[in-house]
């Protein structure tokens, strides 16, 4: 029996599937990292719990999960072409799939550069990178508390 991928990879594959079904060819590692970040942030706000058990770091190009980044770094800025079995999506609850569909509907239409710019203009990433120059590498963790507060406030304003 094959080992099931970890939840972050299952969520990554779910977004890859959404991208392929929408015939988009702009699904880079950078875009994936931002989609994972927004999925986690909105899960914290809407479900009051983490979607994936991973820490996001405030990298130069925005939020990233190091292990997921490393898995796909050979693709560079190109579309990720990894093959996967959609049966692994059974590990996601219906509630999680609804959340991911909403995240995709809101953020999936944007390219990686726009999502990076968006991420750079939001408090969770900014606070994690406080006192760092724009091009200084960092492994500073983005606070889940900060994510929940910031995106929760956005929801209240909406």
N, CA, C and O atoms as a GROMACS GRO file, in nm:
protein
  632
    1UNK      N    1   0.084  -0.118   0.000
    1UNK     CA    2   0.000   0.000   0.000
    1UNK      C    3   0.088   0.125   0.000
    1UNK      O    4   0.182   0.136   0.079
    2UNK      N    5   0.057   0.219  -0.090
    2UNK     CA    6   0.135   0.343  -0.098
    2UNK      C    7   0.105   0.434   0.019
    2UNK      O    8  -0.007   0.436   0.070
    3UNK      N    9   0.206   0.507   0.060
    3UNK     CA   10   0.185   0.607   0.164
    3UNK      C   11   0.106   0.724   0.106
    3UNK      O   12   0.130   0.767  -0.006
    4UNK      N   13   0.012   0.772   0.184
    4UNK     CA   14  -0.066   0.888   0.142
    4UNK      C   15   0.020   1.013   0.160
    4UNK      O   16   0.089   1.026   0.261
    5UNK      N   17   0.017   1.106   0.064
    5UNK     CA   18   0.094   1.230   0.079
    5UNK      C   19   0.045   1.309   0.201
    5UNK      O   20  -0.068   1.290   0.247
    6UNK      N   21   0.130   1.397   0.251
    6UNK     CA   22   0.085   1.478   0.363
    6UNK      C   23  -0.020   1.578   0.316
    6UNK      O   24  -0.036   1.601   0.196
    7UNK      N   25  -0.092   1.636   0.410
    7UNK     CA   26  -0.207   1.720   0.379
    7UNK      C   27  -0.169   1.840   0.292
    7UNK      O   28  -0.245   1.878   0.203
    8UNK      N   29  -0.054   1.900   0.316
    8UNK     CA   30  -0.013   2.015   0.234
    8UNK      C   31   0.000   1.974   0.087
    8UNK      O   32  -0.037   2.051  -0.002
    9UNK      N   33   0.050   1.854   0.061
    9UNK     CA   34   0.065   1.807  -0.077
    9UNK      C   35  -0.072   1.773  -0.136
    9UNK      O   36  -0.096   1.798  -0.254
   10UNK      N   37  -0.160   1.715  -0.056
   10UNK     CA   38  -0.296   1.687  -0.106
   10UNK      C   39  -0.365   1.817  -0.145
   10UNK      O   40  -0.428   1.824  -0.250
   11UNK      N   41  -0.353   1.918  -0.061
   11UNK     CA   42  -0.412   2.049  -0.092
   11UNK      C   43  -0.346   2.107  -0.216
   11UNK      O   44  -0.414   2.165  -0.302
   12UNK      N   45  -0.214   2.094  -0.228
   12UNK     CA   46  -0.144   2.141  -0.348
   12UNK      C   47  -0.199   2.071  -0.472
   12UNK      O   48  -0.226   2.136  -0.573
   13UNK      N   49  -0.216   1.941  -0.465
   13UNK     CA   50  -0.271   1.866  -0.578
   13UNK      C   51  -0.414   1.909  -0.609
   13UNK      O   52  -0.454   1.916  -0.726
   14UNK      N   53  -0.491   1.939  -0.505
   14UNK     CA   54  -0.629   1.985  -0.526
   14UNK      C   55  -0.628   2.115  -0.608
   14UNK      O   56  -0.705   2.130  -0.704
   15UNK      N   57  -0.541   2.208  -0.570
   15UNK     CA   58  -0.531   2.333  -0.646
   15UNK      C   59  -0.478   2.308  -0.787
   15UNK      O   60  -0.523   2.373  -0.882
   16UNK      N   61  -0.384   2.216  -0.802
   16UNK     CA   62  -0.334   2.182  -0.936
   16UNK      C   63  -0.447   2.129  -1.022
   16UNK      O   64  -0.459   2.162  -1.140
   17UNK      N   65  -0.531   2.045  -0.962
   17UNK     CA   66  -0.644   1.990  -1.034
   17UNK      C   67  -0.740   2.101  -1.078
   17UNK      O   68  -0.789   2.100  -1.191
   18UNK      N   69  -0.767   2.195  -0.989
   18UNK     CA   70  -0.855   2.307  -1.023
   18UNK      C   71  -0.795   2.387  -1.139
   18UNK      O   72  -0.866   2.426  -1.231
   19UNK      N   73  -0.665   2.410  -1.133
   19UNK     CA   74  -0.598   2.486  -1.238
   19UNK      C   75  -0.608   2.414  -1.373
   19UNK      O   76  -0.640   2.475  -1.475
   20UNK      N   77  -0.580   2.286  -1.372
   20UNK     CA   78  -0.584   2.208  -1.497
   20UNK      C   79  -0.725   2.203  -1.555
   20UNK      O   80  -0.742   2.212  -1.676
   21UNK      N   81  -0.824   2.189  -1.469
   21UNK     CA   82  -0.962   2.182  -1.516
   21UNK      C   83  -1.010   2.315  -1.571
   21UNK      O   84  -1.102   2.321  -1.652
   22UNK      N   85  -0.948   2.423  -1.526
   22UNK     CA   86  -0.984   2.555  -1.578
   22UNK      C   87  -0.895   2.596  -1.696
   22UNK      O   88  -0.901   2.709  -1.744
   23UNK      N   89  -0.812   2.499  -1.741
   23UNK     CA   90  -0.722   2.521  -1.855
   23UNK      C   91  -0.627   2.638  -1.836
   23UNK      O   92  -0.593   2.707  -1.932
   24UNK      N   93  -0.585   2.659  -1.713
   24UNK     CA   94  -0.486   2.764  -1.686
   24UNK      C   95  -0.347   2.701  -1.697
   24UNK      O   96  -0.327   2.584  -1.664
   25UNK      N   97  -0.253   2.779  -1.744
   25UNK     CA   98  -0.117   2.727  -1.757
   25UNK      C   99  -0.019   2.813  -1.676
   25UNK      O  100   0.097   2.828  -1.713
   26UNK      N  101  -0.068   2.868  -1.568
   26UNK     CA  102   0.017   2.956  -1.488
   26UNK      C  103   0.024   2.907  -1.343
   26UNK      O  104   0.012   2.987  -1.250
   27UNK      N  105   0.042   2.778  -1.326
   27UNK     CA  106   0.042   2.722  -1.191
   27UNK      C  107   0.186   2.693  -1.146
   27UNK      O  108   0.231   2.578  -1.149
   28UNK      N  109   0.255   2.798  -1.107
   28UNK     CA  110   0.394   2.786  -1.063
   28UNK      C  111   0.401   2.758  -0.914
   28UNK      O  112   0.302   2.766  -0.842
   29UNK      N  113   0.520   2.727  -0.869
   29UNK     CA  114   0.546   2.705  -0.727
   29UNK      C  115   0.511   2.831  -0.647
   29UNK      O  116   0.453   2.822  -0.539
   30UNK      N  117   0.546   2.947  -0.701
   30UNK     CA  118   0.516   3.073  -0.630
   30UNK      C  119   0.366   3.090  -0.613
   30UNK      O  120   0.320   3.129  -0.505
   31UNK      N  121   0.290   3.063  -0.717
   31UNK     CA  122   0.145   3.074  -0.706
   31UNK      C  123   0.091   2.971  -0.607
   31UNK      O  124   0.004   3.003  -0.526
   32UNK      N  125   0.142   2.850  -0.613
   32UNK     CA  126   0.099   2.746  -0.520
   32UNK      C  127   0.120   2.789  -0.376
   32UNK      O  128   0.031   2.773  -0.292
   33UNK      N  129   0.237   2.844  -0.347
   33UNK     CA  130   0.267   2.886  -0.209
   33UNK      C  131   0.165   2.986  -0.158
   33UNK      O  132   0.122   2.979  -0.043
   34UNK      N  133   0.126   3.081  -0.244
   34UNK     CA  134   0.029   3.183  -0.201
   34UNK      C  135  -0.110   3.121  -0.182
   34UNK      O  136  -0.181   3.158  -0.089
   35UNK      N  137  -0.148   3.029  -0.269
   35UNK     CA  138  -0.278   2.963  -0.253
   35UNK      C  139  -0.283   2.883  -0.124
   35UNK      O  140  -0.383   2.884  -0.053
   36UNK      N  141  -0.175   2.813  -0.093
   36UNK     CA  142  -0.168   2.739   0.034
   36UNK      C  143  -0.180   2.834   0.152
   36UNK      O  144  -0.250   2.806   0.249
   37UNK      N  145  -0.112   2.947   0.143
   37UNK     CA  146  -0.118   3.046   0.251
   37UNK      C  147  -0.261   3.097   0.271
   37UNK      O  148  -0.310   3.101   0.383
   38UNK      N  149  -0.326   3.136   0.161
   38UNK     CA  150  -0.462   3.189   0.175
   38UNK      C  151  -0.560   3.081   0.221
   38UNK      O  152  -0.654   3.111   0.295
   39UNK      N  153  -0.540   2.958   0.179
   39UNK     CA  154  -0.625   2.849   0.227
   39UNK      C  155  -0.609   2.833   0.379
   39UNK      O  156  -0.708   2.816   0.450
   40UNK      N  157  -0.486   2.839   0.426
   40UNK     CA  158  -0.461   2.827   0.570
   40UNK      C  159  -0.522   2.946   0.645
   40UNK      O  160  -0.588   2.928   0.747
   41UNK      N  161  -0.500   3.066   0.594
   41UNK     CA  162  -0.551   3.187   0.660
   41UNK      C  163  -0.703   3.183   0.672
   41UNK      O  164  -0.758   3.209   0.779
   42UNK      N  165  -0.769   3.151   0.563
   42UNK     CA  166  -0.916   3.151   0.567
   42UNK      C  167  -0.971   3.033   0.646
   42UNK      O  168  -1.080   3.043   0.702
   43UNK      N  169  -0.899   2.924   0.652
   43UNK     CA  170  -0.940   2.814   0.739
   43UNK      C  171  -0.934   2.858   0.885
   43UNK      O  172  -1.022   2.826   0.964
   44UNK      N  173  -0.830   2.930   0.920
   44UNK     CA  174  -0.818   2.980   1.057
   44UNK      C  175  -0.933   3.073   1.091
   44UNK      O  176  -0.984   3.070   1.203
   45UNK      N  177  -0.974   3.155   0.996
   45UNK     CA  178  -1.083   3.251   1.019
   45UNK      C  179  -1.219   3.182   1.018
   45UNK      O  180  -1.298   3.198   1.112
   46UNK      N  181  -1.246   3.107   0.914
   46UNK     CA  182  -1.381   3.053   0.892
   46UNK      C  183  -1.410   2.923   0.966
   46UNK      O  184  -1.525   2.894   0.999
   47UNK      N  185  -1.305   2.845   0.992
   47UNK     CA  186  -1.323   2.714   1.055
   47UNK      C  187  -1.260   2.708   1.194
   47UNK      O  188  -1.277   2.610   1.266
   48UNK      N  189  -1.188   2.814   1.230
   48UNK     CA  190  -1.120   2.823   1.359
   48UNK      C  191  -1.021   2.709   1.382
   48UNK      O  192  -0.997   2.667   1.495
   49UNK      N  193  -0.962   2.661   1.271
   49UNK     CA  194  -0.860   2.557   1.282
   49UNK      C  195  -0.774   2.557   1.157
   49UNK      O  196  -0.814   2.604   1.050
   50UNK      N  197  -0.653   2.502   1.174
   50UNK     CA  198  -0.561   2.492   1.062
   50UNK      C  199  -0.613   2.391   0.960
   50UNK      O  200  -0.674   2.290   0.995
   51UNK      N  201  -0.589   2.420   0.836
   51UNK     CA  202  -0.620   2.326   0.729
   51UNK      C  203  -0.506   2.226   0.714
   51UNK      O  204  -0.528   2.106   0.697
   52UNK      N  205  -0.385   2.278   0.721
   52UNK     CA  206  -0.266   2.195   0.706
   52UNK      C  207  -0.173   2.220   0.823
   52UNK      O  208  -0.170   2.329   0.880
   53UNK      N  209  -0.100   2.118   0.858
   53UNK     CA  210  -0.010   2.127   0.973
   53UNK      C  211   0.129   2.165   0.923
   53UNK      O  212   0.221   2.082   0.921
   54UNK      N  213   0.142   2.289   0.883
   54UNK     CA  214   0.270   2.339   0.832
   54UNK      C  215   0.284   2.484   0.872
   54UNK      O  216   0.185   2.556   0.888
   55UNK      N  217   0.406   2.526   0.888
   55UNK     CA  218   0.436   2.665   0.921
   55UNK      C  219   0.474   2.738   0.793
   55UNK      O  220   0.545   2.685   0.708
   56UNK      N  221   0.425   2.860   0.781
   56UNK     CA  222   0.460   2.945   0.668
   56UNK      C  223   0.572   3.039   0.710
   56UNK      O  224   0.570   3.094   0.820
   57UNK      N  225   0.667   3.055   0.621
   57UNK     CA  226   0.777   3.147   0.645
   57UNK      C  227   0.763   3.267   0.552
   57UNK      O  228   0.708   3.256   0.443
   58UNK      N  229   0.812   3.382   0.599
   58UNK     CA  230   0.801   3.508   0.524
   58UNK      C  231   0.924   3.524   0.434
   58UNK      O  232   1.020   3.591   0.470
   59UNK      N  233   0.918   3.462   0.319
   59UNK     CA  234   1.029   3.467   0.224
   59UNK      C  235   1.023   3.595   0.141
   59UNK      O  236   0.925   3.669   0.147
   60UNK      N  237   1.127   3.619   0.065
   60UNK     CA  238   1.135   3.739  -0.019
   60UNK      C  239   1.014   3.750  -0.112
   60UNK      O  240   0.959   3.859  -0.128
   61UNK      N  241   0.973   3.640  -0.172
   61UNK     CA  242   0.861   3.642  -0.267
   61UNK      C  243   0.726   3.611  -0.201
   61UNK      O  244   0.630   3.579  -0.270
   62UNK      N  245   0.719   3.622  -0.069
   62UNK     CA  246   0.593   3.601   0.001
   62UNK      C  247   0.594   3.476   0.085
   62UNK      O  248   0.698   3.411   0.104
   63UNK      N  249   0.478   3.442   0.136
   63UNK     CA  250   0.462   3.328   0.225
   63UNK      C  251   0.498   3.198   0.154
   63UNK      O  252   0.467   3.179   0.036
   64UNK      N  253   0.564   3.107   0.227
   64UNK     CA  254   0.604   2.979   0.169
   64UNK      C  255   0.615   2.872   0.276
   64UNK      O  256   0.651   2.900   0.391
   65UNK      N  257   0.584   2.749   0.238
   65UNK     CA  258   0.609   2.631   0.320
   65UNK      C  259   0.737   2.569   0.262
   65UNK      O  260   0.735   2.518   0.150
   66UNK      N  261   0.848   2.572   0.337
   66UNK     CA  262   0.976   2.526   0.281
   66UNK      C  263   0.972   2.387   0.219
   66UNK      O  264   1.025   2.368   0.109
   67UNK      N  265   0.911   2.289   0.284
   67UNK     CA  266   0.910   2.152   0.232
   67UNK      C  267   0.834   2.143   0.100
   67UNK      O  268   0.876   2.070   0.009
   68UNK      N  269   0.725   2.216   0.088
   68UNK     CA  270   0.648   2.214  -0.037
   68UNK      C  271   0.726   2.287  -0.146
   68UNK      O  272   0.731   2.242  -0.260
   69UNK      N  273   0.786   2.398  -0.110
   69UNK     CA  274   0.869   2.470  -0.207
   69UNK      C  275   0.978   2.378  -0.263
   69UNK      O  276   0.997   2.369  -0.385
   70UNK      N  277   1.049   2.311  -0.174
   70UNK     CA  278   1.159   2.223  -0.219
   70UNK      C  279   1.109   2.113  -0.311
   70UNK      O  280   1.177   2.077  -0.407
   71UNK      N  281   0.992   2.061  -0.283
   71UNK     CA  282   0.937   1.953  -0.367
   71UNK      C  283   0.919   1.998  -0.512
   71UNK      O  284   0.940   1.920  -0.605
   72UNK      N  285   0.882   2.125  -0.532
   72UNK     CA  286   0.850   2.173  -0.666
   72UNK      C  287   0.951   2.272  -0.722
   72UNK      O  288   0.928   2.330  -0.828
   73UNK      N  289   1.062   2.293  -0.654
   73UNK     CA  290   1.155   2.397  -0.698
   73UNK      C  291   1.218   2.368  -0.834
   73UNK      O  292   1.261   2.462  -0.901
   74UNK      N  293   1.226   2.244  -0.876
   74UNK     CA  294   1.284   2.214  -1.008
   74UNK      C  295   1.201   2.274  -1.122
   74UNK      O  296   1.251   2.290  -1.233
   75UNK      N  297   1.075   2.307  -1.096
   75UNK     CA  298   0.991   2.368  -1.199
   75UNK      C  299   1.020   2.517  -1.216
   75UNK      O  300   0.975   2.578  -1.313
   76UNK      N  301   1.094   2.575  -1.123
   76UNK     CA  302   1.125   2.717  -1.131
   76UNK      C  303   0.997   2.799  -1.135
   76UNK      O  304   0.909   2.782  -1.052
   77UNK      N  305   0.988   2.889  -1.233
   77UNK     CA  306   0.869   2.973  -1.248
   77UNK      C  307   0.771   2.914  -1.349
   77UNK      O  308   0.673   2.980  -1.386
   78UNK      N  309   0.796   2.792  -1.392
   78UNK     CA  310   0.711   2.725  -1.490
   78UNK      C  311   0.593   2.654  -1.422
   78UNK      O  312   0.590   2.637  -1.300
   79UNK      N  313   0.498   2.616  -1.505
   79UNK     CA  314   0.380   2.542  -1.459
   79UNK      C  315   0.423   2.407  -1.400
   79UNK      O  316   0.501   2.335  -1.461
   80UNK      N  317   0.372   2.373  -1.283
   80UNK     CA  318   0.402   2.244  -1.221
   80UNK      C  319   0.327   2.135  -1.297
   80UNK      O  320   0.207   2.145  -1.319
   81UNK      N  321   0.398   2.032  -1.337
   81UNK     CA  322   0.341   1.925  -1.420
   81UNK      C  323   0.330   1.792  -1.345
   81UNK      O  324   0.313   1.688  -1.409
   82UNK      N  325   0.340   1.793  -1.216
   82UNK     CA  326   0.339   1.668  -1.139
   82UNK      C  327   0.209   1.591  -1.162
   82UNK      O  328   0.100   1.648  -1.166
   83UNK      N  329   0.223   1.460  -1.176
   83UNK     CA  330   0.108   1.372  -1.186
   83UNK      C  331   0.067   1.327  -1.046
   83UNK      O  332   0.151   1.311  -0.958
   84UNK      N  333  -0.062   1.306  -1.026
   84UNK     CA  334  -0.114   1.262  -0.897
   84UNK      C  335  -0.246   1.192  -0.920
   84UNK      O  336  -0.307   1.202  -1.026
   85UNK      N  337  -0.290   1.122  -0.818
   85UNK     CA  338  -0.415   1.046  -0.823
   85UNK      C  339  -0.521   1.124  -0.746
   85UNK      O  340  -0.507   1.144  -0.625
   86UNK      N  341  -0.625   1.167  -0.814
   86UNK     CA  342  -0.729   1.247  -0.748
   86UNK      C  343  -0.802   1.171  -0.638
   86UNK      O  344  -0.876   1.232  -0.560
   87UNK      N  345  -0.784   1.041  -0.630
   87UNK     CA  346  -0.848   0.966  -0.521
   87UNK      C  347  -0.794   1.012  -0.385
   87UNK      O  348  -0.860   0.992  -0.283
   88UNK      N  349  -0.675   1.074  -0.383
   88UNK     CA  350  -0.622   1.123  -0.256
   88UNK      C  351  -0.707   1.237  -0.199
   88UNK      O  352  -0.696   1.269  -0.081
   89UNK      N  353  -0.792   1.298  -0.282
   89UNK     CA  354  -0.878   1.406  -0.233
   89UNK      C  355  -0.981   1.356  -0.134
   89UNK      O  356  -1.046   1.435  -0.066
   90UNK      N  357  -0.997   1.224  -0.126
   90UNK     CA  358  -1.089   1.168  -0.027
   90UNK      C  359  -1.041   1.196   0.116
   90UNK      O  360  -1.118   1.183   0.211
   91UNK      N  361  -0.914   1.234   0.130
   91UNK     CA  362  -0.860   1.270   0.262
   91UNK      C  363  -0.911   1.407   0.307
   91UNK      O  364  -0.896   1.444   0.424
   92UNK      N  365  -0.971   1.481   0.215
   92UNK     CA  366  -1.026   1.613   0.247
   92UNK      C  367  -1.175   1.600   0.277
   92UNK      O  368  -1.247   1.528   0.207
   93UNK      N  369  -1.220   1.668   0.380
   93UNK     CA  370  -1.362   1.667   0.412
   93UNK      C  371  -1.437   1.755   0.311
   93UNK      O  372  -1.376   1.834   0.239
   94UNK      N  373  -1.569   1.739   0.306
   94UNK     CA  374  -1.650   1.824   0.218
   94UNK      C  375  -1.632   1.971   0.256
   94UNK      O  376  -1.626   2.057   0.169
   95UNK      N  377  -1.625   1.999   0.385
   95UNK     CA  378  -1.604   2.135   0.434
   95UNK      C  379  -1.470   2.191   0.385
   95UNK      O  380  -1.463   2.306   0.343
   96UNK      N  381  -1.366   2.109   0.390
   96UNK     CA  382  -1.235   2.153   0.341
   96UNK      C  383  -1.238   2.178   0.191
   96UNK      O  384  -1.179   2.276   0.143
   97UNK      N  385  -1.304   2.092   0.117
   97UNK     CA  386  -1.314   2.111  -0.028
   97UNK      C  387  -1.390   2.239  -0.061
   97UNK      O  388  -1.352   2.311  -0.154
   98UNK      N  389  -1.497   2.268   0.013
   98UNK     CA  390  -1.571   2.393  -0.009
   98UNK      C  391  -1.480   2.513   0.016
   98UNK      O  392  -1.481   2.609  -0.061
   99UNK      N  393  -1.402   2.507   0.123
   99UNK     CA  394  -1.308   2.615   0.154
   99UNK      C  395  -1.207   2.631   0.040
   99UNK      O  396  -1.183   2.743  -0.006
  100UNK      N  397  -1.149   2.522  -0.005
  100UNK     CA  398  -1.050   2.528  -0.113
  100UNK      C  399  -1.111   2.579  -0.242
  100UNK      O  400  -1.046   2.654  -0.316
  101UNK      N  401  -1.235   2.540  -0.270
  101UNK     CA  402  -1.303   2.590  -0.389
  101UNK      C  403  -1.321   2.742  -0.380
  101UNK      O  404  -1.302   2.812  -0.479
  102UNK      N  405  -1.358   2.791  -0.263
  102UNK     CA  406  -1.374   2.936  -0.243
  102UNK      C  407  -1.241   3.008  -0.259
  102UNK      O  408  -1.234   3.112  -0.325
  103UNK      N  409  -1.137   2.955  -0.198
  103UNK     CA  410  -1.004   3.015  -0.212
  103UNK      C  411  -0.966   3.019  -0.359
  103UNK      O  412  -0.915   3.121  -0.408
  104UNK      N  413  -0.989   2.910  -0.432
  104UNK     CA  414  -0.958   2.906  -0.573
  104UNK      C  415  -1.040   3.011  -0.650
  104UNK      O  416  -0.986   3.081  -0.736
  105UNK      N  417  -1.170   3.021  -0.618
  105UNK     CA  418  -1.256   3.117  -0.688
  105UNK      C  419  -1.211   3.260  -0.667
  105UNK      O  420  -1.222   3.343  -0.758
  106UNK      N  421  -1.160   3.292  -0.549
  106UNK     CA  422  -1.116   3.427  -0.519
  106UNK      C  423  -0.974   3.453  -0.570
  106UNK      O  424  -0.950   3.556  -0.634
  107UNK      N  425  -0.881   3.362  -0.543
  107UNK     CA  426  -0.739   3.388  -0.570
  107UNK      C  427  -0.684   3.316  -0.694
  107UNK      O  428  -0.582   3.359  -0.747
  108UNK      N  429  -0.748   3.210  -0.739
  108UNK     CA  430  -0.694   3.130  -0.848
  108UNK      C  431  -0.683   3.201  -0.980
  108UNK      O  432  -0.602   3.163  -1.065
  109UNK      N  433  -0.764   3.303  -1.000
  109UNK     CA  434  -0.762   3.376  -1.127
  109UNK      C  435  -0.640   3.468  -1.142
  109UNK      O  436  -0.610   3.515  -1.252
  110UNK      N  437  -0.571   3.492  -1.031
  110UNK     CA  438  -0.456   3.583  -1.034
  110UNK      C  439  -0.326   3.507  -1.062
  110UNK      O  440  -0.312   3.390  -1.028
  111UNK      N  441  -0.232   3.577  -1.125
  111UNK     CA  442  -0.102   3.515  -1.149
  111UNK      C  443  -0.015   3.525  -1.024
  111UNK      O  444  -0.049   3.593  -0.928
  112UNK      N  445   0.097   3.456  -1.027
  112UNK     CA  446   0.186   3.446  -0.911
  112UNK      C  447   0.238   3.583  -0.868
  112UNK      O  448   0.249   3.610  -0.749
  113UNK      N  449   0.270   3.669  -0.965
  113UNK     CA  450   0.324   3.800  -0.930
  113UNK      C  451   0.221   3.886  -0.858
  113UNK      O  452   0.254   3.956  -0.763
  114UNK      N  453   0.096   3.881  -0.904
  114UNK     CA  454  -0.010   3.956  -0.836
  114UNK      C  455  -0.029   3.904  -0.693
  114UNK      O  456  -0.041   3.982  -0.599
  115UNK      N  457  -0.031   3.772  -0.678
  115UNK     CA  458  -0.049   3.714  -0.544
  115UNK      C  459   0.068   3.749  -0.453
  115UNK      O  460   0.049   3.770  -0.333
  116UNK      N  461   0.188   3.756  -0.508
  116UNK     CA  462   0.304   3.798  -0.430
  116UNK      C  463   0.286   3.942  -0.383
  116UNK      O  464   0.308   3.973  -0.266
  117UNK      N  465   0.245   4.030  -0.474
  117UNK     CA  466   0.222   4.170  -0.439
  117UNK      C  467   0.114   4.183  -0.332
  117UNK      O  468   0.127   4.261  -0.238
  118UNK      N  469   0.008   4.108  -0.348
  118UNK     CA  470  -0.100   4.108  -0.250
  118UNK      C  471  -0.047   4.067  -0.113
  118UNK      O  472  -0.073   4.133  -0.012
  119UNK      N  473   0.026   3.957  -0.110
  119UNK     CA  474   0.084   3.904   0.013
  119UNK      C  475   0.178   4.005   0.078
  119UNK      O  476   0.179   4.019   0.201
  120UNK      N  477   0.257   4.075  -0.002
  120UNK     CA  478   0.352   4.174   0.049
  120UNK      C  479   0.282   4.295   0.111
  120UNK      O  480   0.341   4.365   0.194
  121UNK      N  481   0.158   4.319   0.072
  121UNK     CA  482   0.085   4.435   0.122
  121UNK      C  483  -0.006   4.401   0.238
  121UNK      O  484  -0.092   4.482   0.275
  122UNK      N  485   0.011   4.284   0.296
  122UNK     CA  486  -0.073   4.241   0.408
  122UNK      C  487   0.011   4.223   0.534
  122UNK      O  488   0.126   4.181   0.528
  123UNK      N  489  -0.051   4.257   0.646
  123UNK     CA  490   0.019   4.262   0.775
  123UNK      C  491   0.088   4.132   0.817
  123UNK      O  492   0.200   4.140   0.869
  124UNK      N  493   0.031   4.014   0.799
  124UNK     CA  494   0.100   3.895   0.849
  124UNK      C  495   0.241   3.877   0.792
  124UNK      O  496   0.335   3.850   0.866
  125UNK      N  497   0.255   3.893   0.660
  125UNK     CA  498   0.387   3.881   0.597
  125UNK      C  499   0.477   3.997   0.640
  125UNK      O  500   0.594   3.978   0.672
  126UNK      N  501   0.420   4.119   0.640
  126UNK     CA  502   0.498   4.238   0.676
  126UNK      C  503   0.553   4.228   0.818
  126UNK      O  504   0.669   4.259   0.842
  127UNK      N  505   0.470   4.186   0.912
  127UNK     CA  506   0.514   4.178   1.051
  127UNK      C  507   0.621   4.071   1.070
  127UNK      O  508   0.713   4.088   1.150
  128UNK      N  509   0.608   3.961   0.998
  128UNK     CA  510   0.709   3.855   1.010
  128UNK      C  511   0.843   3.902   0.954
  128UNK      O  512   0.948   3.855   0.998
  129UNK      N  513   0.840   3.994   0.859
  129UNK     CA  514   0.964   4.044   0.797
  129UNK      C  515   1.008   4.178   0.854
  129UNK      O  516   1.098   4.241   0.798
  130UNK      N  517   0.948   4.222   0.960
  130UNK     CA  518   0.984   4.349   1.022
  130UNK      C  519   1.135   4.358   1.039
  130UNK      O  520   1.200   4.262   1.081
  131UNK      N  521   1.191   4.473   1.007
  131UNK     CA  522   1.335   4.500   1.021
  131UNK      C  523   1.423   4.427   0.920
  131UNK      O  524   1.546   4.428   0.933
  132UNK      N  525   1.364   4.364   0.820
  132UNK     CA  526   1.444   4.299   0.715
  132UNK      C  527   1.439   4.384   0.588
  132UNK      O  528   1.338   4.448   0.559
  133UNK      N  529   1.549   4.385   0.514
  133UNK     CA  530   1.548   4.456   0.386
  133UNK      C  531   1.465   4.374   0.286
  133UNK      O  532   1.446   4.254   0.307
  134UNK      N  533   1.416   4.437   0.179
  134UNK     CA  534   1.329   4.367   0.084
  134UNK      C  535   1.388   4.240   0.024
  134UNK      O  536   1.314   4.146  -0.006
  135UNK      N  537   1.520   4.235   0.006
  135UNK     CA  538   1.579   4.118  -0.060
  135UNK      C  539   1.661   4.033   0.036
  135UNK      O  540   1.747   3.956  -0.007
  136UNK      N  541   1.634   4.047   0.163
  136UNK     CA  542   1.706   3.968   0.264
  136UNK      C  543   1.633   3.836   0.287
  136UNK      O  544   1.515   3.836   0.323
  137UNK      N  545   1.702   3.723   0.268
  137UNK     CA  546   1.638   3.594   0.294
  137UNK      C  547   1.595   3.584   0.441
  137UNK      O  548   1.655   3.643   0.530
  138UNK      N  549   1.489   3.508   0.462
  138UNK     CA  550   1.438   3.494   0.598
  138UNK      C  551   1.366   3.361   0.615
  138UNK      O  552   1.302   3.311   0.522
  139UNK      N  553   1.378   3.306   0.734
  139UNK     CA  554   1.296   3.189   0.769
  139UNK      C  555   1.200   3.227   0.882
  139UNK      O  556   1.150   3.140   0.954
  140UNK      N  557   1.173   3.357   0.896
  140UNK     CA  558   1.082   3.404   1.000
  140UNK      C  559   0.942   3.345   0.976
  140UNK      O  560   0.889   3.349   0.865
  141UNK      N  561   0.887   3.292   1.082
  141UNK     CA  562   0.755   3.229   1.073
  141UNK      C  563   0.645   3.335   1.073
  141UNK      O  564   0.651   3.433   1.147
  142UNK      N  565   0.545   3.315   0.988
  142UNK     CA  566   0.428   3.402   0.986
  142UNK      C  567   0.333   3.352   1.093
  142UNK      O  568   0.295   3.235   1.094
  143UNK      N  569   0.294   3.440   1.182
  143UNK     CA  570   0.210   3.405   1.297
  143UNK      C  571   0.069   3.367   1.253
  143UNK      O  572   0.003   3.440   1.180
  144UNK      N  573   0.024   3.251   1.299
  144UNK     CA  574  -0.114   3.210   1.272
  144UNK      C  575  -0.212   3.301   1.342
  144UNK      O  576  -0.321   3.326   1.291
  145UNK      N  577  -0.176   3.351   1.458
  145UNK     CA  578  -0.261   3.446   1.530
  145UNK      C  579  -0.278   3.572   1.447
  145UNK      O  580  -0.388   3.625   1.432
  146UNK      N  581  -0.167   3.620   1.393
  146UNK     CA  582  -0.171   3.739   1.307
  146UNK      C  583  -0.255   3.714   1.183
  146UNK      O  584  -0.331   3.801   1.140
  147UNK      N  585  -0.241   3.595   1.124
  147UNK     CA  586  -0.321   3.560   1.005
  147UNK      C  587  -0.469   3.566   1.040
  147UNK      O  588  -0.549   3.626   0.968
  148UNK      N  589  -0.505   3.502   1.149
  148UNK     CA  590  -0.646   3.496   1.188
  148UNK      C  591  -0.701   3.636   1.217
  148UNK      O  592  -0.813   3.668   1.176
  149UNK      N  593  -0.626   3.718   1.286
  149UNK     CA  594  -0.672   3.853   1.319
  149UNK      C  595  -0.686   3.939   1.193
  149UNK      O  596  -0.787   4.006   1.174
  150UNK      N  597  -0.584   3.935   1.108
  150UNK     CA  598  -0.586   4.019   0.989
  150UNK      C  599  -0.699   3.982   0.894
  150UNK      O  600  -0.776   4.069   0.853
  151UNK      N  601  -0.711   3.855   0.860
  151UNK     CA  602  -0.814   3.813   0.765
  151UNK      C  603  -0.952   3.813   0.829
  151UNK      O  604  -1.053   3.832   0.760
  152UNK      N  605  -0.958   3.792   0.960
  152UNK     CA  606  -1.085   3.806   1.031
  152UNK      C  607  -1.137   3.948   1.023
  152UNK      O  608  -1.257   3.970   1.005
  153UNK      N  609  -1.047   4.045   1.038
  153UNK     CA  610  -1.085   4.185   1.028
  153UNK      C  611  -1.133   4.219   0.887
  153UNK      O  612  -1.227   4.296   0.870
  154UNK      N  613  -1.067   4.161   0.785
  154UNK     CA  614  -1.112   4.181   0.647
  154UNK      C  615  -1.254   4.128   0.626
  154UNK      O  616  -1.336   4.190   0.558
  155UNK      N  617  -1.281   4.013   0.686
  155UNK     CA  618  -1.414   3.954   0.675
  155UNK      C  619  -1.519   4.043   0.741
  155UNK      O  620  -1.628   4.061   0.688
  156UNK      N  621  -1.486   4.097   0.856
  156UNK     CA  622  -1.582   4.185   0.926
  156UNK      C  623  -1.613   4.310   0.846
  156UNK      O  624  -1.725   4.360   0.850
  157UNK      N  625  -1.514   4.361   0.772
  157UNK     CA  626  -1.535   4.480   0.690
  157UNK      C  627  -1.619   4.450   0.566
  157UNK      O  628  -1.686   4.539   0.513
  158UNK      N  629  -1.617   4.326   0.520
  158UNK     CA  630  -1.685   4.290   0.395
  158UNK      C  631  -1.836   4.289   0.410
  158UNK      O  632  -1.907   4.260   0.314
   0.00000   0.00000   0.00000
